[in-house]
Amino acid sequence: MLEWLQKFERAIYLILIALLIIVVIFSVIELAYIMFAGIWLESRFQLENFELLDLLGYFLLVLIVVELLDTIKVYIEKNEIHVEVIVLLAIIAVARKVIILDPAKLDFILLVGLGVLFISLAGGYYLIKRAGNPFKDWGVS
């Protein structure tokens, strides 16, 4: 039964990897299209502020998905979870959210929440780096 469960888990991870690869491919195509359209079609060699924010948002999305792919690959190969990488992905995701926020829809509570979340993640990352690898005995790195 346990062996079947491990095979099922591995199949799920492989499906997730395939889906993430599709997301990366389409995200890179969308990033290239936005970049091409912004530079060549609308205003030659000049990107507007919203276009730059879109470009950076897509770039960070691709970066997040590639790092997530790497994390899943390491988990399949070594059966280890890299907590440091997961926290870094969360920090990048929060930074992406802050970057792509619409200034017209800024809310004080949202900004405070994102700030607290970012500080908490940064503090957690600092503690993980400072402690070295406290989860080594648990099979988590």
MODELLER restraints for C-alpha pairs under 7 A, 6 or more apart:
rsr = mdl.restraints
at = mdl.atoms
rsr.add(forms.Gaussian(group=physical.xy_distance, feature=features.Distance(at['CA:17:A'], at['CA:69:A']), mean=6.33, stdev=0.5))
rsr.add(forms.Gaussian(group=physical.xy_distance, feature=features.Distance(at['CA:20:A'], at['CA:65:A']), mean=6.69, stdev=0.5))
rsr.add(forms.Gaussian(group=physical.xy_distance, feature=features.Distance(at['CA:20:A'], at['CA:69:A']), mean=6.93, stdev=0.5))
rsr.add(forms.Gaussian(group=physical.xy_distance, feature=features.Distance(at['CA:24:A'], at['CA:62:A']), mean=5.91, stdev=0.5))
rsr.add(forms.Gaussian(group=physical.xy_distance, feature=features.Distance(at['CA:24:A'], at['CA:65:A']), mean=6.61, stdev=0.5))
rsr.add(forms.Gaussian(group=physical.xy_distance, feature=features.Distance(at['CA:27:A'], at['CA:58:A']), mean=6.71, stdev=0.5))
rsr.add(forms.Gaussian(group=physical.xy_distance, feature=features.Distance(at['CA:27:A'], at['CA:62:A']), mean=6.39, stdev=0.5))
rsr.add(forms.Gaussian(group=physical.xy_distance, feature=features.Distance(at['CA:28:A'], at['CA:62:A']), mean=6.96, stdev=0.5))
rsr.add(forms.Gaussian(group=physical.xy_distance, feature=features.Distance(at['CA:31:A'], at['CA:55:A']), mean=6.26, stdev=0.5))
rsr.add(forms.Gaussian(group=physical.xy_distance, feature=features.Distance(at['CA:31:A'], at['CA:58:A']), mean=5.88, stdev=0.5))
rsr.add(forms.Gaussian(group=physical.xy_distance, feature=features.Distance(at['CA:34:A'], at['CA:55:A']), mean=6.87, stdev=0.5))
rsr.add(forms.Gaussian(group=physical.xy_distance, feature=features.Distance(at['CA:35:A'], at['CA:55:A']), mean=6.78, stdev=0.5))
rsr.add(forms.Gaussian(group=physical.xy_distance, feature=features.Distance(at['CA:38:A'], at['CA:47:A']), mean=5.61, stdev=0.5))
rsr.add(forms.Gaussian(group=physical.xy_distance, feature=features.Distance(at['CA:38:A'], at['CA:51:A']), mean=6.67, stdev=0.5))
rsr.add(forms.Gaussian(group=physical.xy_distance, feature=features.Distance(at['CA:39:A'], at['CA:45:A']), mean=4.74, stdev=0.5))
rsr.add(forms.Gaussian(group=physical.xy_distance, feature=features.Distance(at['CA:39:A'], at['CA:46:A']), mean=5.93, stdev=0.5))
rsr.add(forms.Gaussian(group=physical.xy_distance, feature=features.Distance(at['CA:39:A'], at['CA:47:A']), mean=6.19, stdev=0.5))
rsr.add(forms.Gaussian(group=physical.xy_distance, feature=features.Distance(at['CA:53:A'], at['CA:99:A']), mean=6.75, stdev=0.5))
rsr.add(forms.Gaussian(group=physical.xy_distance, feature=features.Distance(at['CA:53:A'], at['CA:100:A']), mean=5.95, stdev=0.5))
rsr.add(forms.Gaussian(group=physical.xy_distance, feature=features.Distance(at['CA:57:A'], at['CA:96:A']), mean=5.89, stdev=0.5))
rsr.add(forms.Gaussian(group=physical.xy_distance, feature=features.Distance(at['CA:57:A'], at['CA:100:A']), mean=6.18, stdev=0.5))
rsr.add(forms.Gaussian(group=physical.xy_distance, feature=features.Distance(at['CA:60:A'], at['CA:96:A']), mean=6.35, stdev=0.5))
rsr.add(forms.Gaussian(group=physical.xy_distance, feature=features.Distance(at['CA:64:A'], at['CA:89:A']), mean=6.05, stdev=0.5))
rsr.add(forms.Gaussian(group=physical.xy_distance, feature=features.Distance(at['CA:71:A'], at['CA:82:A']), mean=6.94, stdev=0.5))
rsr.add(forms.Gaussian(group=physical.xy_distance, feature=features.Distance(at['CA:74:A'], at['CA:80:A']), mean=6.70, stdev=0.5))
rsr.add(forms.Gaussian(group=physical.xy_distance, feature=features.Distance(at['CA:75:A'], at['CA:81:A']), mean=5.74, stdev=0.5))
rsr.add(forms.Gaussian(group=physical.xy_distance, feature=features.Distance(at['CA:80:A'], at['CA:139:A']), mean=5.98, stdev=0.5))
rsr.add(forms.Gaussian(group=physical.xy_distance, feature=features.Distance(at['CA:80:A'], at['CA:140:A']), mean=5.08, stdev=0.5))
rsr.add(forms.Gaussian(group=physical.xy_distance, feature=features.Distance(at['CA:80:A'], at['CA:141:A']), mean=6.12, stdev=0.5))
rsr.add(forms.Gaussian(group=physical.xy_distance, feature=features.Distance(at['CA:81:A'], at['CA:140:A']), mean=5.02, stdev=0.5))
rsr.add(forms.Gaussian(group=physical.xy_distance, feature=features.Distance(at['CA:81:A'], at['CA:141:A']), mean=5.62, stdev=0.5))
rsr.add(forms.Gaussian(group=physical.xy_distance, feature=features.Distance(at['CA:82:A'], at['CA:140:A']), mean=6.47, stdev=0.5))
rsr.add(forms.Gaussian(group=physical.xy_distance, feature=features.Distance(at['CA:82:A'], at['CA:141:A']), mean=4.63, stdev=0.5))
rsr.add(forms.Gaussian(group=physical.xy_distance, feature=features.Distance(at['CA:83:A'], at['CA:141:A']), mean=6.14, stdev=0.5))
rsr.add(forms.Gaussian(group=physical.xy_distance, feature=features.Distance(at['CA:84:A'], at['CA:125:A']), mean=6.58, stdev=0.5))
rsr.add(forms.Gaussian(group=physical.xy_distance, feature=features.Distance(at['CA:84:A'], at['CA:128:A']), mean=6.68, stdev=0.5))
rsr.add(forms.Gaussian(group=physical.xy_distance, feature=features.Distance(at['CA:87:A'], at['CA:121:A']), mean=6.57, stdev=0.5))
rsr.add(forms.Gaussian(group=physical.xy_distance, feature=features.Distance(at['CA:87:A'], at['CA:125:A']), mean=6.32, stdev=0.5))
rsr.add(forms.Gaussian(group=physical.xy_distance, feature=features.Distance(at['CA:91:A'], at['CA:118:A']), mean=6.50, stdev=0.5))
rsr.add(forms.Gaussian(group=physical.xy_distance, feature=features.Distance(at['CA:91:A'], at['CA:121:A']), mean=6.31, stdev=0.5))
rsr.add(forms.Gaussian(group=physical.xy_distance, feature=features.Distance(at['CA:94:A'], at['CA:118:A']), mean=6.68, stdev=0.5))
rsr.add(forms.Gaussian(group=physical.xy_distance, feature=features.Distance(at['CA:133:A'], at['CA:141:A']), mean=6.35, stdev=0.5))
rsr.add(forms.Gaussian(group=physical.xy_distance, feature=features.Distance(at['CA:135:A'], at['CA:141:A']), mean=5.98, stdev=0.5))
